[in-house]
Amino acid sequence: MAVRVIVKNGEPLEKTLRRLRKICNNEGLTRDIKRSSVYEKPSEQRRRKERERQKALRQAMKKARDKNKRRRRR
């Protein structure tokens, strides 16, 4: 995956790098790089993936509940 950041006219380099870091964090690239830098046992991989799946389910349920609450208020 290629991430491109275009330097705006007269923009300081620090600000451009900050935007790049923000994009990488939002895409999850830094997390993936850190995770792949250290060996992860297959059992730990399964546990992590299961935790991520559970987290995604919780977030989806919460979003659905919030949506229903807003709908009831109308």
Secondary structure as GFF3:
##gff-version 3
##sequence-region A 1 74
A	DSSP	alpha_helix	13	27	.	.	.	ID=ss1
A	DSSP	alpha_helix	29	36	.	.	.	ID=ss2
A	DSSP	alpha_helix	42	73	.	.	.	ID=ss3
###
